[in-house]
Amino acid sequence: LDDGVYLVIDERLFIEIHKSYIINMQHVKGITKYRIVMDDDKAIPIARRRYKDVLQKMVDFDRMMG
């Protein structure tokens, strides 16, 4: 994605899960193996190389939101 995008998003709320997808973590319904399910029930792939980082960021986000 364009580096300029990162200048305008809040990295506490958004995460790049794949080279084609940046998601708002406030709208995540669940996580399955290599997929994030959004609150509209759309499943979005998580890049295999980013999977562990995505899981950690989701855990950190959940703690931050209380």
All heavy atoms as a GROMACS GRO file, in nm:
protein
  554
    1LEU      N    1   0.083  -0.119   0.000
    1LEU     CA    2   0.000   0.000   0.000
    1LEU      C    3   0.087   0.125   0.000
    1LEU      O    4   0.202   0.121   0.042
    1LEU     CB    5  -0.092  -0.001   0.122
    1LEU     CG    6  -0.201  -0.108   0.120
    1LEU    CD1    7  -0.267  -0.116   0.256
    1LEU    CD2    8  -0.303  -0.085   0.014
    2ASP      N    9   0.029   0.233  -0.042
    2ASP     CA   10   0.100   0.361  -0.051
    2ASP      C   11   0.144   0.406   0.088
    2ASP      O   12   0.066   0.408   0.183
    2ASP     CB   13   0.005   0.464  -0.114
    2ASP     CG   14   0.068   0.600  -0.130
    2ASP    OD1   15   0.189   0.615  -0.109
    2ASP    OD2   16  -0.006   0.693  -0.167
    3ASP      N   17   0.271   0.442   0.102
    3ASP     CA   18   0.324   0.486   0.231
    3ASP      C   19   0.249   0.606   0.286
    3ASP      O   20   0.244   0.627   0.406
    3ASP     CB   21   0.472   0.519   0.221
    3ASP     CG   22   0.557   0.394   0.201
    3ASP    OD1   23   0.511   0.285   0.239
    3ASP    OD2   24   0.668   0.406   0.149
    4GLY      N   25   0.190   0.689   0.200
    4GLY     CA   26   0.115   0.805   0.245
    4GLY      C   27  -0.007   0.768   0.327
    4GLY      O   28  -0.050   0.844   0.413
    5VAL      N   29  -0.059   0.650   0.306
    5VAL     CA   30  -0.176   0.604   0.382
    5VAL      C   31  -0.142   0.597   0.530
    5VAL      O   32  -0.222   0.632   0.616
    5VAL     CB   33  -0.223   0.466   0.333
    5VAL    CG1   34  -0.328   0.406   0.425
    5VAL    CG2   35  -0.279   0.477   0.191
    6TYR      N   36  -0.020   0.555   0.561
    6TYR     CA   37   0.020   0.540   0.700
    6TYR      C   38   0.031   0.672   0.774
    6TYR      O   39   0.034   0.675   0.896
    6TYR     CB   40   0.150   0.461   0.710
    6TYR     CG   41   0.133   0.320   0.660
    6TYR    CD1   42   0.185   0.282   0.537
    6TYR    CD2   43   0.063   0.226   0.733
    6TYR    CE1   44   0.168   0.153   0.489
    6TYR    CE2   45   0.045   0.098   0.687
    6TYR     CZ   46   0.097   0.062   0.565
    6TYR     OH   47   0.079  -0.065   0.519
    7LEU      N   48   0.037   0.780   0.703
    7LEU     CA   49   0.045   0.911   0.767
    7LEU      C   50  -0.090   0.958   0.819
    7LEU      O   51  -0.096   1.045   0.905
    7LEU     CB   52   0.101   1.014   0.668
    7LEU     CG   53   0.243   0.989   0.618
    7LEU    CD1   54   0.279   1.092   0.512
    7LEU    CD2   55   0.342   0.992   0.733
    8VAL      N   56  -0.198   0.900   0.769
    8VAL     CA   57  -0.330   0.949   0.806
    8VAL      C   58  -0.414   0.851   0.888
    8VAL      O   59  -0.521   0.886   0.932
    8VAL     CB   60  -0.411   0.994   0.682
    8VAL    CG1   61  -0.344   1.111   0.614
    8VAL    CG2   62  -0.432   0.880   0.586
    9ILE      N   63  -0.366   0.728   0.909
    9ILE     CA   64  -0.444   0.633   0.988
    9ILE      C   65  -0.388   0.621   1.130
    9ILE      O   66  -0.270   0.642   1.153
    9ILE     CB   67  -0.452   0.494   0.921
    9ILE    CG1   68  -0.314   0.428   0.914
    9ILE    CG2   69  -0.518   0.501   0.786
    9ILE    CD1   70  -0.318   0.284   0.871
   10ASP      N   71  -0.474   0.587   1.221
   10ASP     CA   72  -0.436   0.566   1.361
   10ASP      C   73  -0.392   0.421   1.375
   10ASP      O   74  -0.474   0.329   1.367
   10ASP     CB   75  -0.555   0.597   1.451
   10ASP     CG   76  -0.520   0.590   1.599
   10ASP    OD1   77  -0.418   0.528   1.635
   10ASP    OD2   78  -0.597   0.645   1.678
   11GLU      N   79  -0.263   0.398   1.394
   11GLU     CA   80  -0.210   0.263   1.401
   11GLU      C   81  -0.259   0.185   1.522
   11GLU      O   82  -0.240   0.064   1.529
   11GLU     CB   83  -0.058   0.267   1.397
   11GLU     CG   84  -0.004   0.310   1.263
   11GLU     CD   85   0.147   0.306   1.257
   11GLU    OE1   86   0.210   0.237   1.340
   11GLU    OE2   87   0.202   0.372   1.168
   12ARG      N   88  -0.322   0.252   1.617
   12ARG     CA   89  -0.381   0.180   1.731
   12ARG      C   90  -0.510   0.111   1.690
   12ARG      O   91  -0.553   0.017   1.756
   12ARG     CB   92  -0.408   0.274   1.847
   12ARG     CG   93  -0.280   0.333   1.907
   12ARG     CD   94  -0.311   0.441   2.006
   12ARG     NE   95  -0.380   0.550   1.934
   12ARG     CZ   96  -0.438   0.653   1.992
   12ARG    NH1   97  -0.439   0.663   2.122
   12ARG    NH2   98  -0.496   0.746   1.919
   13LEU      N   99  -0.574   0.161   1.583
   13LEU     CA  100  -0.704   0.106   1.540
   13LEU      C  101  -0.696   0.026   1.410
   13LEU      O  102  -0.783  -0.057   1.385
   13LEU     CB  103  -0.805   0.220   1.520
   13LEU     CG  104  -0.834   0.306   1.641
   13LEU    CD1  105  -0.930   0.418   1.604
   13LEU    CD2  106  -0.890   0.223   1.755
   14PHE      N  107  -0.596   0.051   1.329
   14PHE     CA  108  -0.588  -0.012   1.197
   14PHE      C  109  -0.464  -0.098   1.187
   14PHE      O  110  -0.360  -0.067   1.244
   14PHE     CB  111  -0.583   0.096   1.088
   14PHE     CG  112  -0.711   0.171   1.073
   14PHE    CD1  113  -0.738   0.282   1.152
   14PHE    CD2  114  -0.807   0.131   0.982
   14PHE    CE1  115  -0.855   0.353   1.140
   14PHE    CE2  116  -0.926   0.201   0.969
   14PHE     CZ  117  -0.950   0.312   1.048
   15ILE      N  118  -0.476  -0.205   1.109
   15ILE     CA  119  -0.363  -0.295   1.088
   15ILE      C  120  -0.368  -0.348   0.946
   15ILE      O  121  -0.475  -0.377   0.892
   15ILE     CB  122  -0.364  -0.412   1.189
   15ILE    CG1  123  -0.241  -0.501   1.172
   15ILE    CG2  124  -0.492  -0.492   1.179
   15ILE    CD1  125  -0.225  -0.604   1.281
   16GLU      N  126  -0.250  -0.357   0.886
   16GLU     CA  127  -0.239  -0.415   0.752
   16GLU      C  128  -0.224  -0.566   0.770
   16GLU      O  129  -0.124  -0.613   0.823
   16GLU     CB  130  -0.119  -0.358   0.677
   16GLU     CG  131  -0.109  -0.408   0.536
   16GLU     CD  132   0.006  -0.345   0.458
   16GLU    OE1  133   0.076  -0.258   0.512
   16GLU    OE2  134   0.024  -0.385   0.343
   17ILE      N  135  -0.325  -0.641   0.729
   17ILE     CA  136  -0.323  -0.786   0.746
   17ILE      C  137  -0.277  -0.860   0.621
   17ILE      O  138  -0.248  -0.979   0.626
   17ILE     CB  139  -0.461  -0.839   0.790
   17ILE    CG1  140  -0.567  -0.813   0.684
   17ILE    CG2  141  -0.500  -0.780   0.924
   17ILE    CD1  142  -0.699  -0.885   0.711
   18HIS      N  143  -0.271  -0.787   0.512
   18HIS     CA  144  -0.234  -0.843   0.382
   18HIS      C  145  -0.191  -0.726   0.296
   18HIS      O  146  -0.230  -0.612   0.324
   18HIS     CB  147  -0.357  -0.914   0.323
   18HIS     CG  148  -0.331  -0.996   0.201
   18HIS    ND1  149  -0.323  -0.939   0.077
   18HIS    CD2  150  -0.313  -1.128   0.186
   18HIS    CE1  151  -0.301  -1.036  -0.011
   18HIS    NE2  152  -0.294  -1.151   0.052
   19LYS      N  153  -0.116  -0.750   0.192
   19LYS     CA  154  -0.070  -0.637   0.109
   19LYS      C  155  -0.186  -0.560   0.047
   19LYS      O  156  -0.171  -0.445   0.011
   19LYS     CB  157   0.026  -0.684   0.000
   19LYS     CG  158  -0.036  -0.774  -0.103
   19LYS     CD  159   0.064  -0.817  -0.206
   19LYS     CE  160   0.000  -0.910  -0.307
   19LYS     NZ  161   0.093  -0.955  -0.407
   20SER      N  162  -0.303  -0.621   0.040
   20SER     CA  163  -0.420  -0.556  -0.019
   20SER      C  164  -0.522  -0.507   0.082
   20SER      O  165  -0.624  -0.450   0.043
   20SER     CB  166  -0.490  -0.654  -0.115
   20SER     OG  167  -0.403  -0.695  -0.217
   21TYR      N  168  -0.499  -0.532   0.212
   21TYR     CA  169  -0.602  -0.500   0.311
   21TYR      C  170  -0.546  -0.431   0.435
   21TYR      O  171  -0.453  -0.482   0.499
   21TYR     CB  172  -0.673  -0.627   0.358
   21TYR     CG  173  -0.747  -0.700   0.251
   21TYR    CD1  174  -0.691  -0.811   0.188
   21TYR    CD2  175  -0.873  -0.659   0.212
   21TYR    CE1  176  -0.758  -0.879   0.090
   21TYR    CE2  177  -0.942  -0.727   0.113
   21TYR     CZ  178  -0.884  -0.836   0.052
   21TYR     OH  179  -0.952  -0.904  -0.045
   22ILE      N  180  -0.606  -0.320   0.470
   22ILE     CA  181  -0.588  -0.257   0.601
   22ILE      C  182  -0.727  -0.259   0.664
   22ILE      O  183  -0.825  -0.218   0.602
   22ILE     CB  184  -0.540  -0.111   0.589
   22ILE    CG1  185  -0.399  -0.106   0.530
   22ILE    CG2  186  -0.542  -0.044   0.727
   22ILE    CD1  187  -0.347   0.034   0.508
   23ILE      N  188  -0.735  -0.309   0.787
   23ILE     CA  189  -0.866  -0.320   0.851
   23ILE      C  190  -0.872  -0.235   0.978
   23ILE      O  191  -0.771  -0.205   1.040
   23ILE     CB  192  -0.900  -0.466   0.887
   23ILE    CG1  193  -0.797  -0.523   0.985
   23ILE    CG2  194  -0.911  -0.552   0.761
   23ILE    CD1  195  -0.851  -0.632   1.070
   24ASN      N  196  -0.994  -0.198   1.014
   24ASN     CA  197  -1.022  -0.130   1.139
   24ASN      C  198  -1.052  -0.238   1.242
   24ASN      O  199  -1.150  -0.312   1.229
   24ASN     CB  200  -1.142  -0.037   1.120
   24ASN     CG  201  -1.174   0.042   1.245
   24ASN    OD1  202  -1.146   0.001   1.356
   24ASN    ND2  203  -1.235   0.157   1.225
   25MET      N  204  -0.969  -0.249   1.343
   25MET     CA  205  -0.985  -0.356   1.442
   25MET      C  206  -1.113  -0.344   1.524
   25MET      O  207  -1.157  -0.441   1.584
   25MET     CB  208  -0.862  -0.362   1.533
   25MET     CG  209  -0.739  -0.410   1.459
   25MET     SD  210  -0.592  -0.431   1.563
   25MET     CE  211  -0.541  -0.260   1.581
   26GLN      N  212  -1.174  -0.227   1.523
   26GLN     CA  213  -1.301  -0.210   1.594
   26GLN      C  214  -1.414  -0.287   1.526
   26GLN      O  215  -1.518  -0.306   1.586
   26GLN     CB  216  -1.339  -0.062   1.600
   26GLN     CG  217  -1.246   0.019   1.685
   26GLN     CD  218  -1.282   0.166   1.681
   26GLN    OE1  219  -1.292   0.225   1.574
   26GLN    NE2  220  -1.299   0.226   1.798
   27HIS      N  221  -1.393  -0.332   1.403
   27HIS     CA  222  -1.498  -0.401   1.328
   27HIS      C  223  -1.469  -0.548   1.307
   27HIS      O  224  -1.532  -0.613   1.225
   27HIS     CB  225  -1.520  -0.330   1.194
   27HIS     CG  226  -1.574  -0.193   1.211
   27HIS    ND1  227  -1.706  -0.169   1.243
   27HIS    CD2  228  -1.514  -0.072   1.207
   27HIS    CE1  229  -1.724  -0.039   1.254
   27HIS    NE2  230  -1.609   0.022   1.234
   28VAL      N  231  -1.374  -0.603   1.384
   28VAL     CA  232  -1.342  -0.745   1.374
   28VAL      C  233  -1.439  -0.824   1.462
   28VAL      O  234  -1.458  -0.794   1.578
   28VAL     CB  235  -1.196  -0.772   1.417
   28VAL    CG1  236  -1.168  -0.921   1.427
   28VAL    CG2  237  -1.100  -0.706   1.320
   29LYS      N  238  -1.500  -0.924   1.400
   29LYS     CA  239  -1.592  -1.013   1.471
   29LYS      C  240  -1.519  -1.135   1.525
   29LYS      O  241  -1.551  -1.186   1.632
   29LYS     CB  242  -1.703  -1.055   1.375
   29LYS     CG  243  -1.812  -1.138   1.433
   29LYS     CD  244  -1.916  -1.163   1.325
   29LYS     CE  245  -2.033  -1.243   1.373
   29LYS     NZ  246  -2.131  -1.265   1.265
   30GLY      N  247  -1.420  -1.183   1.449
   30GLY     CA  248  -1.347  -1.301   1.492
   30GLY      C  249  -1.228  -1.329   1.402
   30GLY      O  250  -1.210  -1.265   1.299
   31ILE      N  251  -1.149  -1.428   1.445
   31ILE     CA  252  -1.032  -1.468   1.369
   31ILE      C  253  -1.036  -1.619   1.354
   31ILE      O  254  -1.061  -1.691   1.452
   31ILE     CB  255  -0.902  -1.428   1.440
   31ILE    CG1  256  -0.895  -1.277   1.457
   31ILE    CG2  257  -0.780  -1.477   1.362
   31ILE    CD1  258  -0.774  -1.229   1.535
   32THR      N  259  -1.014  -1.666   1.232
   32THR     CA  260  -0.997  -1.808   1.207
   32THR      C  261  -0.856  -1.824   1.150
   32THR      O  262  -0.784  -1.727   1.135
   32THR     CB  263  -1.102  -1.861   1.107
   32THR    OG1  264  -1.084  -1.797   0.981
   32THR    CG2  265  -1.243  -1.838   1.158
   33LYS      N  266  -0.817  -1.944   1.119
   33LYS     CA  267  -0.682  -1.967   1.068
   33LYS      C  268  -0.662  -1.891   0.937
   33LYS      O  269  -0.727  -1.920   0.837
   33LYS     CB  270  -0.660  -2.117   1.047
   33LYS     CG  271  -0.518  -2.153   1.018
   33LYS     CD  272  -0.430  -2.131   1.141
   33LYS     CE  273  -0.290  -2.187   1.113
   33LYS     NZ  274  -0.201  -2.162   1.223
   34TYR      N  275  -0.578  -1.791   0.942
   34TYR     CA  276  -0.541  -1.708   0.828
   34TYR      C  277  -0.656  -1.626   0.768
   34TYR      O  278  -0.649  -1.585   0.654
   34TYR     CB  279  -0.472  -1.791   0.718
   34TYR     CG  280  -0.345  -1.856   0.769
   34TYR    CD1  281  -0.335  -1.993   0.778
   34TYR    CD2  282  -0.237  -1.778   0.810
   34TYR    CE1  283  -0.219  -2.053   0.828
   34TYR    CE2  284  -0.121  -1.837   0.859
   34TYR     CZ  285  -0.113  -1.975   0.868
   34TYR     OH  286   0.002  -2.032   0.917
   35ARG      N  287  -0.759  -1.599   0.847
   35ARG     CA  288  -0.869  -1.513   0.802
   35ARG      C  289  -0.921  -1.430   0.919
   35ARG      O  290  -0.925  -1.476   1.032
   35ARG     CB  291  -0.986  -1.594   0.747
   35ARG     CG  292  -0.950  -1.675   0.626
   35ARG     CD  293  -1.069  -1.684   0.532
   35ARG     NE  294  -1.037  -1.765   0.415
   35ARG     CZ  295  -0.980  -1.718   0.306
   35ARG    NH1  296  -0.948  -1.593   0.296
   35ARG    NH2  297  -0.954  -1.796   0.204
   36ILE      N  298  -0.960  -1.307   0.888
   36ILE     CA  299  -1.028  -1.222   0.986
   36ILE      C  300  -1.171  -1.209   0.938
   36ILE      O  301  -1.196  -1.184   0.819
   36ILE     CB  302  -0.961  -1.083   0.995
   36ILE    CG1  303  -0.826  -1.099   1.063
   36ILE    CG2  304  -1.051  -0.983   1.062
   36ILE    CD1  305  -0.784  -0.991   1.157
   37VAL      N  306  -1.265  -1.227   1.030
   37VAL     CA  307  -1.406  -1.212   0.998
   37VAL      C  308  -1.451  -1.076   1.051
   37VAL      O  309  -1.437  -1.048   1.170
   37VAL     CB  310  -1.491  -1.325   1.058
   37VAL    CG1  311  -1.637  -1.306   1.024
   37VAL    CG2  312  -1.440  -1.461   1.010
   38MET      N  313  -1.500  -0.995   0.961
   38MET     CA  314  -1.544  -0.860   0.997
   38MET      C  315  -1.688  -0.864   1.047
   38MET      O  316  -1.758  -0.964   1.031
   38MET     CB  317  -1.530  -0.767   0.877
   38MET     CG  318  -1.389  -0.760   0.820
   38MET     SD  319  -1.262  -0.710   0.939
   38MET     CE  320  -1.304  -0.539   0.963
   39ASP      N  321  -1.735  -0.754   1.106
   39ASP     CA  322  -1.870  -0.752   1.162
   39ASP      C  323  -1.980  -0.761   1.057
   39ASP      O  324  -2.096  -0.785   1.091
   39ASP     CB  325  -1.892  -0.634   1.257
   39ASP     CG  326  -1.864  -0.500   1.196
   39ASP    OD1  327  -1.846  -0.489   1.073
   39ASP    OD2  328  -1.857  -0.402   1.272
   40ASP      N  329  -1.945  -0.750   0.928
   40ASP     CA  330  -2.044  -0.771   0.822
   40ASP      C  331  -2.033  -0.914   0.766
   40ASP      O  332  -2.089  -0.945   0.661
   40ASP     CB  333  -2.028  -0.669   0.709
   40ASP     CG  334  -1.894  -0.677   0.638
   40ASP    OD1  335  -1.809  -0.761   0.677
   40ASP    OD2  336  -1.873  -0.600   0.543
   41ASP      N  337  -1.961  -1.001   0.838
   41ASP     CA  338  -1.940  -1.142   0.806
   41ASP      C  339  -1.850  -1.168   0.685
   41ASP      O  340  -1.839  -1.281   0.639
   41ASP     CB  341  -2.072  -1.218   0.789
   41ASP     CG  342  -2.146  -1.231   0.921
   41ASP    OD1  343  -2.078  -1.248   1.025
   41ASP    OD2  344  -2.270  -1.223   0.921
   42LYS      N  345  -1.782  -1.066   0.635
   42LYS     CA  346  -1.686  -1.088   0.527
   42LYS      C  347  -1.557  -1.143   0.588
   42LYS      O  348  -1.509  -1.093   0.690
   42LYS     CB  349  -1.656  -0.958   0.452
   42LYS     CG  350  -1.772  -0.914   0.368
   42LYS     CD  351  -1.736  -0.793   0.285
   42LYS     CE  352  -1.860  -0.754   0.204
   42LYS     NZ  353  -1.842  -0.631   0.130
   43ALA      N  354  -1.502  -1.245   0.523
   43ALA     CA  355  -1.376  -1.305   0.567
   43ALA      C  356  -1.264  -1.250   0.480
   43ALA      O  357  -1.272  -1.255   0.357
   43ALA     CB  358  -1.383  -1.456   0.558
   44ILE      N  359  -1.162  -1.197   0.543
   44ILE     CA  360  -1.050  -1.134   0.472
   44ILE      C  361  -0.924  -1.213   0.505
   44ILE      O  362  -0.898  -1.243   0.622
   44ILE     CB  363  -1.035  -0.987   0.516
   44ILE    CG1  364  -1.166  -0.911   0.488
   44ILE    CG2  365  -0.918  -0.921   0.445
   44ILE    CD1  366  -1.168  -0.773   0.545
   45PRO      N  367  -0.845  -1.246   0.403
   45PRO     CA  368  -0.724  -1.326   0.429
   45PRO      C  369  -0.618  -1.249   0.506
   45PRO      O  370  -0.602  -1.129   0.490
   45PRO     CB  371  -0.674  -1.361   0.288
   45PRO     CG  372  -0.727  -1.252   0.201
   45PRO     CD  373  -0.859  -1.212   0.261
   46ILE      N  374  -0.548  -1.322   0.592
   46ILE     CA  375  -0.431  -1.270   0.662
   46ILE      C  376  -0.309  -1.331   0.595
   46ILE      O  377  -0.303  -1.453   0.577
   46ILE     CB  378  -0.431  -1.310   0.811
   46ILE    CG1  379  -0.558  -1.263   0.882
   46ILE    CG2  380  -0.306  -1.257   0.881
   46ILE    CD1  381  -0.575  -1.319   1.022
   47ALA      N  382  -0.215  -1.249   0.557
   47ALA     CA  383  -0.092  -1.300   0.497
   47ALA      C  384  -0.023  -1.393   0.596
   47ALA      O  385  -0.012  -1.361   0.715
   47ALA     CB  386   0.001  -1.186   0.458
   48ARG      N  387   0.022  -1.508   0.551
   48ARG     CA  388   0.086  -1.605   0.640
   48ARG      C  389   0.204  -1.544   0.716
   48ARG      O  390   0.222  -1.569   0.835
   48ARG     CB  391   0.133  -1.727   0.562
   48ARG     CG  392   0.019  -1.812   0.514
   48ARG     CD  393   0.070  -1.936   0.441
   48ARG     NE  394  -0.040  -2.010   0.383
   48ARG     CZ  395  -0.105  -2.107   0.444
   48ARG    NH1  396  -0.069  -2.142   0.566
   48ARG    NH2  397  -0.205  -2.169   0.385
   49ARG      N  398   0.280  -1.460   0.648
   49ARG     CA  399   0.398  -1.402   0.714
   49ARG      C  400   0.359  -1.298   0.818
   49ARG      O  401   0.441  -1.259   0.901
   49ARG     CB  402   0.494  -1.344   0.613
   49ARG     CG  403   0.441  -1.225   0.537
   49ARG     CD  404   0.544  -1.177   0.432
   49ARG     NE  405   0.497  -1.064   0.357
   49ARG     CZ  406   0.511  -0.938   0.394
   49ARG    NH1  407   0.573  -0.908   0.507
   49ARG    NH2  408   0.464  -0.840   0.320
   50ARG      N  409   0.235  -1.252   0.815
   50ARG     CA  410   0.190  -1.151   0.912
   50ARG      C  411   0.101  -1.208   1.021
   50ARG      O  412   0.060  -1.136   1.113
   50ARG     CB  413   0.112  -1.041   0.839
   50ARG     CG  414   0.196  -0.965   0.744
   50ARG     CD  415   0.118  -0.860   0.674
   50ARG     NE  416   0.200  -0.808   0.565
   50ARG     CZ  417   0.188  -0.691   0.514
   50ARG    NH1  418   0.096  -0.610   0.558
   50ARG    NH2  419   0.266  -0.652   0.418
   51TYR      N  420   0.071  -1.334   1.014
   51TYR     CA  421  -0.028  -1.396   1.102
   51TYR      C  422   0.003  -1.373   1.251
   51TYR      O  423  -0.082  -1.326   1.327
   51TYR     CB  424  -0.041  -1.545   1.070
   51TYR     CG  425  -0.150  -1.614   1.147
   51TYR    CD1  426  -0.284  -1.591   1.117
   51TYR    CD2  427  -0.120  -1.700   1.251
   51TYR    CE1  428  -0.385  -1.654   1.188
   51TYR    CE2  429  -0.221  -1.763   1.322
   51TYR     CZ  430  -0.353  -1.740   1.291
   51TYR     OH  431  -0.452  -1.802   1.361
   52LYS      N  432   0.125  -1.406   1.294
   52LYS     CA  433   0.160  -1.390   1.436
   52LYS      C  434   0.153  -1.245   1.480
   52LYS      O  435   0.104  -1.214   1.589
   52LYS     CB  436   0.299  -1.447   1.463
   52LYS     CG  437   0.303  -1.597   1.459
   52LYS     CD  438   0.441  -1.649   1.489
   52LYS     CE  439   0.445  -1.800   1.481
   52LYS     NZ  440   0.578  -1.854   1.505
   53ASP      N  441   0.200  -1.154   1.396
   53ASP     CA  442   0.194  -1.011   1.429
   53ASP      C  443   0.050  -0.962   1.438
   53ASP      O  444   0.017  -0.882   1.526
   53ASP     CB  445   0.269  -0.928   1.325
   53ASP     CG  446   0.420  -0.949   1.330
   53ASP    OD1  447   0.471  -0.989   1.437
   53ASP    OD2  448   0.485  -0.926   1.228
   54VAL      N  449  -0.035  -1.009   1.348
   54VAL     CA  450  -0.176  -0.970   1.351
   54VAL      C  451  -0.242  -1.020   1.480
   54VAL      O  452  -0.313  -0.944   1.547
   54VAL     CB  453  -0.252  -1.023   1.227
   54VAL    CG1  454  -0.402  -1.008   1.243
   54VAL    CG2  455  -0.204  -0.951   1.101
   55LEU      N  456  -0.217  -1.145   1.515
   55LEU     CA  457  -0.274  -1.198   1.640
   55LEU      C  458  -0.229  -1.116   1.761
   55LEU      O  459  -0.309  -1.082   1.848
   55LEU     CB  460  -0.236  -1.344   1.660
   55LEU     CG  461  -0.303  -1.445   1.569
   55LEU    CD1  462  -0.253  -1.585   1.602
   55LEU    CD2  463  -0.454  -1.439   1.582
   56GLN      N  464  -0.100  -1.083   1.766
   56GLN     CA  465  -0.048  -1.005   1.879
   56GLN      C  466  -0.110  -0.866   1.883
   56GLN      O  467  -0.148  -0.816   1.989
   56GLN     CB  468   0.105  -0.995   1.873
   56GLN     CG  469   0.164  -0.926   1.995
   56GLN     CD  470   0.130  -0.997   2.124
   56GLN    OE1  471   0.159  -1.115   2.138
   56GLN    NE2  472   0.069  -0.926   2.217
   57LYS      N  473  -0.122  -0.804   1.767
   57LYS     CA  474  -0.181  -0.670   1.762
   57LYS      C  475  -0.328  -0.674   1.805
   57LYS      O  476  -0.376  -0.584   1.873
   57LYS     CB  477  -0.166  -0.609   1.624
   57LYS     CG  478  -0.205  -0.466   1.618
   57LYS     CD  479  -0.107  -0.383   1.540
   57LYS     CE  480  -0.146  -0.238   1.552
   57LYS     NZ  481  -0.070  -0.150   1.469
   58MET      N  482  -0.399  -0.782   1.769
   58MET     CA  483  -0.539  -0.795   1.810
   58MET      C  484  -0.549  -0.813   1.962
   58MET      O  485  -0.637  -0.756   2.026
   58MET     CB  486  -0.606  -0.912   1.739
   58MET     CG  487  -0.628  -0.890   1.590
   58MET     SD  488  -0.737  -0.750   1.549
   58MET     CE  489  -0.886  -0.796   1.636
   59VAL      N  490  -0.459  -0.889   2.019
   59VAL     CA  491  -0.455  -0.906   2.165
   59VAL      C  492  -0.427  -0.772   2.233
   59VAL      O  493  -0.495  -0.734   2.329
   59VAL     CB  494  -0.351  -1.013   2.206
   59VAL    CG1  495  -0.324  -1.010   2.356
   59VAL    CG2  496  -0.395  -1.151   2.163
   60ASP      N  497  -0.328  -0.701   2.183
   60ASP     CA  498  -0.294  -0.569   2.239
   60ASP      C  499  -0.413  -0.472   2.226
   60ASP      O  500  -0.442  -0.398   2.319
   60ASP     CB  501  -0.172  -0.509   2.167
   60ASP     CG  502  -0.045  -0.588   2.192
   60ASP    OD1  503  -0.043  -0.673   2.286
   60ASP    OD2  504   0.050  -0.568   2.116
   61PHE      N  505  -0.481  -0.477   2.112
   61PHE     CA  506  -0.597  -0.390   2.090
   61PHE      C  507  -0.708  -0.424   2.190
   61PHE      O  508  -0.768  -0.335   2.251
   61PHE     CB  509  -0.649  -0.406   1.947
   61PHE     CG  510  -0.776  -0.331   1.920
   61PHE    CD1  511  -0.773  -0.193   1.899
   61PHE    CD2  512  -0.897  -0.396   1.915
   61PHE    CE1  513  -0.890  -0.123   1.876
   61PHE    CE2  514  -1.014  -0.327   1.892
   61PHE     CZ  515  -1.011  -0.190   1.872
   62ASP      N  516  -0.732  -0.553   2.210
   62ASP     CA  517  -0.836  -0.596   2.304
   62ASP      C  518  -0.805  -0.547   2.445
   62ASP      O  519  -0.893  -0.500   2.518
   62ASP     CB  520  -0.848  -0.748   2.299
   62ASP     CG  521  -0.970  -0.798   2.374
   62ASP    OD1  522  -1.081  -0.745   2.350
   62ASP    OD2  523  -0.954  -0.888   2.459
   63ARG      N  524  -0.679  -0.555   2.485
   63ARG     CA  525  -0.638  -0.505   2.618
   63ARG      C  526  -0.656  -0.354   2.628
   63ARG      O  527  -0.701  -0.302   2.730
   63ARG     CB  528  -0.493  -0.542   2.644
   63ARG     CG  529  -0.472  -0.686   2.673
   63ARG     CD  530  -0.328  -0.715   2.705
   63ARG     NE  531  -0.310  -0.857   2.728
   63ARG     CZ  532  -0.202  -0.924   2.696
   63ARG    NH1  533  -0.099  -0.861   2.642
   63ARG    NH2  534  -0.195  -1.053   2.718
   64MET      N  535  -0.621  -0.283   2.520
   64MET     CA  536  -0.633  -0.138   2.520
   64MET      C  537  -0.781  -0.095   2.534
   64MET      O  538  -0.813   0.000   2.605
   64MET     CB  539  -0.576  -0.081   2.390
   64MET     CG  540  -0.586   0.070   2.378
   64MET     SD  541  -0.524   0.132   2.220
   64MET     CE  542  -0.662   0.098   2.112
   65MET      N  543  -0.870  -0.170   2.469
   65MET     CA  544  -1.012  -0.136   2.470
   65MET      C  545  -1.078  -0.177   2.600
   65MET      O  546  -1.186  -0.130   2.632
   65MET     CB  547  -1.084  -0.199   2.351
   65MET     CG  548  -1.035  -0.149   2.216
   65MET     SD  549  -1.039   0.030   2.198
   65MET     CE  550  -1.212   0.059   2.183
   66GLY      N  551  -1.013  -0.265   2.676
   66GLY     CA  552  -1.063  -0.305   2.806
   66GLY      C  553  -1.172  -0.401   2.796
   66GLY      O  554  -1.267  -0.429   2.844
   0.00000   0.00000   0.00000
